[in-house]
Amino acid sequence: MTDRYLSSAEIRNRFLAHFEERGHTVVPSASLLLDDPNLLFVNAGMVPFKPYFLGQETPPFSRATSVQKCVRTLDIEEVGKTTRHGTFFQMNGNFSFGDYFKEGAVQYAWELITGDQASGGLGFNPDRIWVTVLPEDAEARDAWKRIAGLPDERIQPRGLKDNYWNMGVPGPGGPCSEIYIDRGPEFGPDGGPEADEDRFLEIWNLVFMQEELSAVRAKDDFDIAGPLPSKNIDTGMGLERVAYLLQGKNNLYEIDTVFPVIERAQELSGKKYGAPGSDAQVDDVRFRVVADHVRSSLMLIGDGVTPGNEGRGYVLRRLLRRAVRNMRLLGYQDPALPELLPVSRDRMGESYPELVTDWDRIAQVAFAEEEAFRKTLQAGTQIFDLAAGEVKQSGASTIPGDKAFALHDTYGFPIDLTLEMASEAGLSVDEQGFRQLMTEQRERAKADARAKKGQHADTGVYRGILDANGPTEWLAYETLETESRPLALLREGAAVDVLAAGEIGELVLDRTPFYAESGGQVADAGTIDFEGGTLEVLDVQRPVRGLVVHQVRVVDGELPASASLLHARVDPDWRTGARQAHSGTHIVHAALREVLGPTALQSGSYNRPGYLRLDFGWLSALNPDQVHEIEHVANNALRADLPVGWQYMTLSEARDWGALALFGETYDDQKVRVVEIGGPWSRELCGGTHVDHSSQVGTIVVTGEASVGSGNRRIEALTGVEGFSYLARERDVVSQLSTLLKTQPDDLVGRVSDLVDRLKQTEKEMEKIRLAQLLSGGAALAEGAEVVNGVRVVAQRLDGASGGDVRTLATDVRGRLAGDTPAVVVLIGAANGKASIVAALNDAAQARGLKAGDLVRAAAPFLDGKGGGKADLAQGGGADVSRIDEALAAVTAAVASA
């Protein structure tokens, strides 16, 4: 089919070079974590270019090409079972913004895929190439015939579901043409893509954006408002699919960037990939899952995702745990990621060198998650054993679906392990019930996603304002006040003619000094004056790029939409505090990295006047010395009066300069703003407002450090006047305590420590006295034992006694009833509205067939509780103390009937 083997990296480079030679700007892959309300991850090559296709921004180039990192997890359960499903993939794309159209897209694609390999092409046999087009798209069909010379039978018409593209919401859309490679009769029947999409494998989709859609009800059900002002091209070639064709492999798991992980997994597990037999086929799926998920996890962590219980973190956690679980099912019990992840790093690092340079952080996150999961497996096993014990005790043989679901959803315990362990225990699992609960959970997730998708439609009114008036002239870096002209007045998303006193609405100005919330910094506060009244600015946002929208409340007067001139004024004290906090955040981040090392990278931040918090990847709590050192380094930076400056450069220049790009932020490769504090000590990409010199932050007072999830810590601090006020309050507390304890401030810790020691000693002595008093009543209880059915029984209520006291007294009374006569002690304490039951039996009572656990279970229902234990000692509890006497009577009755 082709001349020679091409590596994935070489295919990538040939694609970019092909289009760069044809006038395309090479755009680096965006992060997988672009800020898009509809997406957890970038899932297509065109996603970073959406603002251009939606008309929200003017593209800085007319032609572009990229190889975009993508993740799709909707079909995660299918990974390994088919040749095509993978969670991480790379999408080669070329894009035209009002430049070439169908003929150019076909020409460039044909030249690349059929071009001689020696000349930089991919070398596919033209006779093996099929394409599909929309039946009505005569222009595309004609282009394929004229440019490629394809016969009619290899240009198949397919309907809207296959050959029309839209985003699922109002916006651009258009027909598409898909390119397929015939893999040969050994892969399926003849007849083109319409007959079999395993034999005829799609490698490239050419999308011709030419229409504006006003409503989208389904992929093949939408309304066309009219033609787009300019026609665009968006294409996507699956790099992994092309790789396995050019490398002579049967699926994407066997290509050069994936299969080495399978090879290492074979060595570790002792199993053989591709061996004959049904069991081996199951193992093959497990090998593929491991290889796919290890690579996907590597790329996600590389882009800043950390494992968690929701959103992106949950997806990563699930991928990592599925990889570990499948290694376990392959028979490998030791930590697997330290063996597998470096293999993937070495293969992917050729195209993404940051995976190598950032390896320490990536490894730290991944290995910690595996260790946590191994502990989860241990805890889950214990919970499974309890569930299995309950099933057996009830005489059933099936673990209920809700139990299996709880193990999976609450404890992260995989269903495969539940099934495996149930089989070993001679039990089955209600898989149908489990699957039903999983389906309901997925439907809830899809409903949430659909709700989020609606946010795109909500921006329509803002896009209309932007199209009609152009972008807001944003002056937040230059001034705190300016004269402005109103462009739109909205309330609840609709235009209004007037806002009355007390009403809240949205105001769009032609120019504004207000900082819109972004990058962790809250929006500015301030006022907007108009003839006859004043507005209070409550919030400032950018619902679409380029447009600044102010949420305002009318303080007095009545604001008409036709107002000619307004005066916008930022509260100067607010801005000063915001600048201090934002610069303080950068300084704390640099101090963290100096004290803890370069892997302590910020994963999120929030700052408002006088306050900052910074989340960072770290596996363990910081000790007090580390916190003090971070605070010390930060305040030394303030004392040094470091210069604070900023400049604009391309993203690639900023990275070469050593600037930190924060995970999840969206940056324009043509121009980014780099904020520098003290030269190379702190360089970060940032659009926030900052002080001019570090000393203007005033002070940095660290007030807290805590966990915010597995592998993530949060440090909080106060700046400026708020920091000084905090220290003043602490000084006052020290002064008051010194006066109260009649000691000097320097001796205060020693004085308090001495008091605490004395208090602890006093509490121990009081506990001894209390326990002696408690046990002194044991003799009286033993003497008052009643004989029931030949058994000496003590069944008493103890008001004011909690669980520990009841247990202590019960065992004491049992000891006083020693001898050959059967003896039963059941005591029920009542304290703080809760009941505590303890049953203690001597050996003779057990020989009679009595069991402590049975007696506790006889009493517990009357107390709205439960309990159990061993034959000689058992305990339980309940929430209803009103029926203790009935519970004790039930115990006596149980002894009488034994």
Secondary structure, 3 states (H helix, E strand, C coil): CCCCCCCHHHHHHHHHHHHHCCCCEECCCCCCCCCCCCCCCCCCCCHHHHHHHCCCCCCCCCEEEEEEEEECCCCHHHCCCCCCCCCEEEEEEEEEECCCCHHHHHHHHHHHHHCCHHHCCCCCCHHHEEEEECCCCHHHHHHHHHHHCCCHHHEEECCHHHHEEECCCCEEEEEEEEEEEECCHHHCCCCCCCCCCCCEEEEEEEEEEEEEEEEEEECCEEEEEEEEEEEEEEEEEEHHHHHHHHCCCCCHHHCCCCHHHHHHHHHHHCCCCCCCCHHHHHHHHHHHHHHHHHHHHHHHHHCCCCCCCCHHHHHHHHHHHHHHHHHHHCCCCCCCHHHHHHHHHHHHCCCCCHHHHCHHHHHHHHHHHHHHHHHHHHHHHHHHHHHHHHHHHCCCCEECHHHHHHHHHCCCCCHHHHHHHHHHCCCEECHHHHHHHHHHHHHHHHHHHHHHHHHHHHCHHHHHHHHHHCCCEECCCCCCEEEECEEEEEECCEECCEECCCCEEEEEECEECCCCCECCECCCCEEEEECCEEEEEEEEECCCCCCCEEEEEEEECCEECCCCCEEEEECHHHHHHHHHHHHHHHHHHHHHHHHHCCCCCEEEEEEECCEEEEEEECCCCCCHHHHHHHHHHHHHHHHCCCEEEEEEECHHHHHHCCCECCCCCCCCCCCEEEEEECHHHEEEECCCCCCCEHHHHCCEEEEEEEECCCCEEEEEEEEHHHHHHHHHHHHHHHHHHHHHHCCCHHHHHHHHHHHHHHHHHHHHHHHHHHHHHHHHCHHHHHHCCEEECCEEEEEEEEECCCHHHHHHHHHHHHHHCCCCCCEEEEEEEEECCEEEEEEEECHHHHHCCCCHHHHHHHHHHHHCEEEEECCCEEEEEECCCCCHHHHHHHHHHHHHCC
